[in-house]
Amino acid sequence: MSSVKDWTASVIKQAEIDKYLDGGKDFIDEEQIFADIEKHKNPDKQQVRDILQKSLDIKILTPAETATLLNVEDPELLHEMQEAALEVKKKVYDNRIVFFAPLYLSNLCVNSCKYCGFRAENKDEVRHVLTMDEVRDEVAAVIDEGHKRMIAVYGEHPKNGADYIAESISTIYSVKRTTPTGNGFNNIRRVNVNAAPMEIADMKKLWRAGIGTFQVFQETYHRGRYAELHPANTVKGNYRWRLYAMHRAMEAGVDDVAIGALFGLYDWKFDVMGLVHHAWDLEKHFGIGPHTVSFPRMQPAPGSFLSEHSPYIVSDEAMKRVVSVLRLAIPYSGLIVTARENPVLKRDLINHYGCTQTDASSKLGIGAYAKKLKQEENPDKVQFMLGDQRSLDEVICELANDGMITSFCTAGYRCGRTGDKIMNLLEKGVEGKFCKLNAVLTFREYLNDYASPETREIGEKLIARELQEIENMPFFTDKKLLPTFRSYYDRIARGERDLYM
């Protein structure tokens, strides 16, 4: 294309929106959402308990059932919801917490989102797209922390389009680092992607490059508010192009997709309902819902007045409600809480409300990992400010002390347990059993190769309890999994790496 303007005009393919519409309408019926929220106020206790039981059976809730839970105010029922959310999490995912690192590869963007530091009008932002050599340097620094999973993040711009993303995915996978103890090598085993919505042909390029989960956040599902925040003359200003990004990804072969909303842009109850409607429409078209659901809360962004003065700022207590309702409404999906949140709230959401994934040692600046820069040292290259800048080891140590076992497992993806296969296994509580074994194997790697003395001491006690629990679970005996697991565990303890069930 001759210019960024020409490229921008060519991005949206209307036919790839229209094919998913039902009678010309999309799946967000605002009148119905508001009506459901209003209709189900002051819910009956037994009705709420019946809904909780449905969640415990690992069945996705209807929008009406979700609205009922959103309207619960009774302290006793709120406590029962929290307990049920945690029980659902343990039933599907056990006591695992999966870690990843975000890698921002570019802050070039053609869009004008009013809450974002990357928006095109922000003249204070120093723009840069990582070269492949710089990508290798960044990935090496991330691996040296002990990470094995990554979410690669890109702005929307022709210089970081599908071809660049595909090349960078391959580059990330190519980096291998000798472990500090000299026991083999460590590498990134799963590259998920957070990028702009794409046409089906471009999504196929990412699939061929080995993309893990594809993640696009709708930001807010409310059309009017969406239009206020995303000018109509930008690519992102097209609400439906973004709304059906996951549908196009699924059609292209990417069978693990992730949805989310940026809480603080609009009323949190409405956007929870939007996420549930999104999950239902994916189920309707493809038979499976989102692999993960995210609920980032808006944080201060350089040069953005709105990011600190939105009329919809979400309190800590409301965030706990968001997480508990999402865990109950879409029980099979992973829930991601990020380093946007402060350490106290993040720990609470993991331990008591059912979150299953988080990041640590995160740096949002372009090129910040290799240069070991904190966000205060490069605020001109970050999208927003973080609430938790602790190292991976510090967060692992804290959660291990809470009885949560760290997992870097990527086995399911490499064994073909993705898409509809993994959803079926999650609903039946089977995938969590394999994940428990692989969590122990990857935690053993981390303790051997990267853990501080304090983390190793706490981790050894935790892993001993996990091993005892595994030995006593009939599932592993019945499926004849224990001999292989024991062999892999011993081999990893002796220095082998990347063995999985």
Disulfide bonds with the S-S distance in Angstrom:
none
